[in-house]
Amino acid sequence: MPKLPKKNPRAMALKVLIRWELRRPLLDEVISEVLDRSALPDPRDRGLMTELINGVVRHLSYIDYVLSRVSHTPLEKMDPEVRNALRLGAYQILFTRIPVSAAVNETVNLVKHHRRGKWIVSLVNAVLRELARRKDEIELPPREMDPVAYLAIKYSYPRWMVERWLARFGEEETEALLRAGNERPALVVRANTLRVSRDQLLLYLKSDVPEAAPTRYSPDGIVLHGFRGRITNLQAYKVGWLQVQDEASQLVSYLVSPQPGERILDACAGVGGKTTHLAQLMRNTGRIYALDIYEWRLKRLQENARRLGITNIEVMTADATKAIEVLGGNFFDRILIDAPCTGTGIIRRHPDIKWARTPEDLARIPEKQLALLKSLAPLLKEGGVMVYATCSLEPEENEEVIRRFLEEHPEFEIEDARKALPPSAQELVENGFLRTYPHRHDLDGFFGARLRKKKN
């Protein structure tokens, strides 16, 4: 029996895929946990493991479809280990430059190493070699007969999601959106202008990332084209000159437009990408109260704040819907609600979102989003600004939530997003709202509404 290295990236990828299929945890968290435990010394191995996991999940429907065309044994009849080993091998054959012989042999070695019977080893070997031989001959369902099935299989999306986007965007734009969701976006960082200008940071980064370029819409962003390393290894990261944050997310901070000396509530702060950007825009003055229900996220936020030299953030582990109980009589100049959502706008960064969501989520999640708005509204001063943002493309979570909130709260009014966004981002405003799309703007899909509380 062949001996696999103790830290074999393919073997680790297989374990993660089995765990993900059986329990559906958040894929990023599982990958981070495995990498932290495994300490793969070679960055190429770490990169390969991550690429294989995300690649299989990103192209899952297509991979299963072509495997079903070359295997006499149905995938659903196989145990999770064999099924996911075949997916790993198929992904390498279909979507990478790894030689077919290496893809097949390494996958066969995986099942051999796990002491599978000879017939299982033979099955895996035969299916993958047949796939390599016939991969260019396998046809998708006829597009003209069933465009939903064609697009759902070709781009690996659940059928219900394709159906709703076809009804909303039409076939041509839906295909562009599906395609964009399968592309791997470049890493985007934000210059920490408390310490360095964007132009200075760009010059500094050129030695490590020659293709680094300024973002188109955000005045603070830099796209690290071609960067494949670990961001935490960059000296500019270590000294607090930059923070990882997508360009669309940066624009949400501008939509809040916090002013120096103000009191701000970041109601769903997470690990603090937007929180630290708000602090930066306030020149590290005033006070930001950062709430989140997960303590581990707030610890990460505090670590980022220390690294960036930010001192005006106070973290609180709390449910934002109970913020008025936690904060008592505190009233805020501005409130940011980065609401939990289906995440359909960030599928290109988190491909497992496709398979985690159901149509029922679009009835359930908006109720929670509306509850957030209603519970936080009393904490805002008259004349203050509340920004509601999601990384969802779905109207039920965006415009519809705002409409329902305004019906019950006539003391609020929509303020055109153009008033707050930088001139470079004016074109991203639709009907007064910030709207970004992966296929139109090469940004994560975000929605942002700026609400002003009227003065009596």
N, C-alpha and C positions, 0 to 999 in steps of 0.2 A: 504494500500500500504506500503511495507517495506521501512524503512528509511535507505538509504546508508550513511555511514560516509562521511563528507564533503570532506575528502581527501582519497577517495577510489581508490586504484591503478588500479583496473580493469576498473572503470569508466573513469579514466584518459587515460588509454591505449586505450579504445574504441574511445575517442575523437581524439586522435592522429592518430589512424588508419583511421578514417573517413576523417580527414584532409589530410592525406598522399594519400589516394586513389583518392580524388577529385582533388588535386592540385599538387601532386608529388613534394613536397619540399624535401630538404636534410633531411633525417630522423634524423641524429645525431643532427642537429641544432634544429629541432622541439622538440626532447626529452630534450635537454639541456634547451631550453626556458621554457618548461612546468615544468621541475624540479626546475628551478630557481624561477618561479612564485609560484609554489605550496608549496615549502618548506615542503615536506613530512618529518615529524620528524623521523620516524622509517626507518633506512637504509634498512630493509627487505622489506618495502613497495616500496621504490625507486627501489630496485633491482627487485622486482616482476613486477613492471610496465615496466621497461626496457626490462626484459626477455620476457614478453608477446608480446610487440610490435615487437622486433627483431625476436622473434620466429615465429610469424605469417608471417612476411615479408620473412623470410628465407625459410619457407616451404609452401609458398602461393599456388603454383600449386597443390601440393599433398593434402593440406587441402581442396581446392576447388573441387578437383577430388573426394575425398571420401565423401564430403558433397553432391555432385551431385548424388551419388549412394544411399543416404539414404533419400533425400528430394524429395517430389513430386513437390514442387515449385522450378523452376530453380533459381539459385543464381542471375542471371542477371535480373530477374523479381523483386527481393527484393530491398527495399531501402537500402542505404549505412549503416544505423544504424543497421538494422536487419542482413544484410550480414556480417558485421564485428563483431557483437556480436556472431554470429554462429562461425566465424573463431576463435575468442578468446576462446570460449568454446571447440571447436574441438582441438585447439592446446594443451590445458591443458589435454584433454583426451588422445591424441595421443602421446605427447612428454614429459609430465612431470609426476612427482609422486604425483601430487595433486589428492586426491580421486575423483572418478567419481561423487559421490554425491555432493561434494563441487563445482566441475567444473560446473555441470549442474545447481545447485541451485543459485550460484553466477551469472551465465549468465542470468538466468531467472529473477533474481532480477534486473539486469541492465535494461531489457526492461520493466519490471513492473514500475520501478522508473521513466522511461520516459513516463509514462502514455500511453503505447501502448494498443490497443484493446485486448480483451481476446483471440481472435483467433491468434494474433501474439505471445502472451505469450505461448499459447498452441503449436503453430508451433515450436518455439524455444525449448521448453521442449521436444516435441516429436522427433524432428530431433536429438538432442544431445543424448537422451536416446537410440534411434535406432543406432546411431553411436557407442555408448559405447557397445551395444550388438553385433554389426556386424563387428567391426573394424578389427578383425583378418580374416574375410572371404572375404573382398573386394580385388579383384584381379586387378593388373595393366594390361595395354595392353600387349599382348604377345610380349616378347622381340624378338623372332625370326621373327615375322611378321613386327615389326616396332621398331627397337632399339632406334631411335631418340625419339619417343613418350614415350617409356618405361623409358628412362633415364631422359627426360625432366620432366615427372610427378614424378617419384620416388625421384629425387633430387631437384625438383622445380627450373628449369632454363628455360629461353625462348628457344623455339625450334631452332631458328636461331643460337644461341650461341652453343648449343649442336652439331648441324650439322657441324659448322666450326671446332670445336675441334675434332670431330670424324675424319674428313678429314685430320687433321694435326697430331693428336696423336695416332689414333687407338682407338678401343673400350675399351681395358683394362685400358690404361692410362687415357683416358677421364673420365672413371668412377671414377678412383682414384682422379682425379682433381676435379670433381663435389663433391665427398664425402668430400674432404679436404676443399672445399669452404663453406661447411655447418657446419664445426667444429668451435667451439668458441676458438680462440687461447688465450693462457695465456698472461697476460700483461707483456710487456718488457720495462725496463727502461735503461737509460745510466748513468753510474757513471760520475759525474762532477769531472774530474781528476784535475781541477784547485784547488779543495778543499779537495778531498779524493781519495784514490786509490780504484779500484774495490774490492780488497780483504778486505779492511777496511769497505767499505760499505756493503759488504756481511755479515760480522760479525755483523755489527750494525743492519741489517735488520732481522736477524734470530729470534729475539724475536717477531717481528710483523708478519713475513712471514717465518715460519720454513722451507718451501720447496723451498725458493729462491735459485737459482743456476746460475752459470756463463753461458753466451751464448756460443755456439759452435764456431761461426765464427767471431764475433766482440770482440776485446779485452776489450771493454768498457761496454758491455751489461750484464744485469742481468734479468733472467726470474723469474717473481713472481708467481710461480706455486701455485695454490690454493688460491690466493688472491682475495677476493670478496668485499673489502671495497672501500672507496674513496681514491684515491692516494693522494689527497690534504690534507687528515687528517694525513698522515704519517709525523712524525717529520723530517725525512730525506728529505722529499719534502720541507717542510717549510723553512728549513735552507739552501736549495739550493745544496744539495748533489746529487740530481738526477734529471733527466728529462725523461719524457715518450717519447720513440722513438723506433720503431720496429727495430729489428736487421738488416734487409735488408736495411732499410733507413740509419742506421749507416754506412753501408759499402759504400754507395754512398759518404759520407763525406770523407772516406779514399780514394776513387777513385779520388777525387779532390786533395788530399794530399797537403793541404795548408801549407806554411812554415811561421815561425815567421817573422813579419815585412812586409809581402806582402800586396798588395792591391787586394781585392777579390770582385767580384760582384756575389751576390746571386739574380738571376733575378726574381724568382718566390718564394719568401721566405715563404709565408704563415704565420703560427704562430711561426715558427722559430726553429723547431726541428733540421733541418740540419744546419741552420745558427749558432745556439749556439754551435753545435758540431764543426763546422769549427773554431769558435773562440777558443774553447777549444784546438783543435789541434794546433792552432797558439799561444797558451799560452797567450791569451788575448793581443796580440801585433798586429801591423799593423792596417789595416782598412778593415772592411767589409761593403759594401753598400748593404742593403737589400731592394729590390723593391717588391711591390705587389700592385695590383689594388684595394684591399679592405683595407680601413683604420682600420677596426676593427681587422683584422688579425695582422696588424703591432702593434696595441696596445697590443695585447696578446704577441707578440714577445718581446716587450719592457718590459712587466711585467715579462716574463720568464728570460730575460737577467738580470734584476735587482735582481731577486731572486737567480740567479746563480752567481752573482758577476761579470758579463761580461760588459766591458765598451768600447769595440772597434767596436761596431756596429752602423751604421748610417742608419736610416730607411727613405724611400722615397715612398710616395704613387704615383705610376706611372705605366703606361703600358710598359712592358718590350720591346715591339716592337718599342717604341719611346724613348728607353733609351739613344740613342746617342744625342737626342735633350735635354733631361733632364740633362745629365751628361757632356755635352759639350766635351772638349778635354781630359777627363780622360781616361787613358788606364790602363788595368788591367793585373795582372800576371796570374790570373785564373778566370774563369767564371763558375758558376754552373747554369744550366738550368734544374730545376725540373719541366718539362713541364706538363701543364694540359693535361689530357688523359682520356680514357674511364674508367680506374680504374679496369680493369678485374682481376688484380693481388691482389686486396685487398677486394674481395667480402666476405671473411670470417669475416672481420671486419665491412663491410658496406653492408649488404645483399640487401639493396634497389638499389644498383648499377645494379643488374641483371635486374631489371624492368625499370630502367631509360634509358638504352642504346638501340640503334637500329642499324641495319646494316649500315644505312646511316651515322652514326657517324664515321665509319671507312673510309669514303671518306672525310668527312668534317674536322674532328679534325686534321689529319696529315698535312693539308694545313696550319693550324695555328701553328703547331709545327715547320714546315719548315720555316715559316715566322719568328718565334722566333730566330732560329739558324742564319738565314741570316741577321737579323737586329742587332744581338749582335756580330757577327763575327768581324766587324771593331773595336770594343772596346778592343779586345785582343791584347796584345803586341806580337811581333814576338818572337817565342820560348815559348809562353805561352800555357796554357792548358785550354781547354773548355770541360766540362763534361755535356753530355746530358743524362737525366734520366727520366724514367716514371715508374709508377706502373701498367703498362699494360703488358699483355701477347701477344699482337697482333703484328705480324711482320709489318703490315702497319704503326704502330706508332713507331716502333723501328728500326730494320735493314733497312727497306725501306726508312725511313726518312733520316737516315744517308747516305745511298747510293745516294739519290737525292741531298743532301747537298754537298757531296764530288764531284759530277759531276759538280756542278756549282762553287765550291771553291777548286781548286786544290792546293791552298796554305795550306790546312789542310791535315793531315794524321791520320789514326787510330793508337793509341798507345795501345799495349796489356795491358789489365786491370791488369794482374799479376804484372806489374811493380809497381803498387801503392797499391794493396790490401795486407793486412797482410797475413803471411804464412798460417794461419788457414782458409783463405777464397779462396785459390788458386783453389780449386776444383769447385768453382762456376763460372769459366770463360769458356765461349763457343765461339769459333771463335774470341777470343780477347775481347769479351764483357762480362760484368757482367750479369749473368742471374740467377734469383732465382725463385723457384716454390713452392707453398704451399704443393703439394703432394709429391715432391721429397725431399725437404729440411726442411719442417715445417717452412717456412718463408713466408712473404708476397711476391707476385710475382713482382719482380723489373727487370728493364733493365737499364744498364748503359754503355755508350760509352765514352771513353777518347780520345779526339782529340787534337793533337798538331799542333800549327801554325808554319809552317816552317820558318826558318830564311833565308832571301835573302843573 
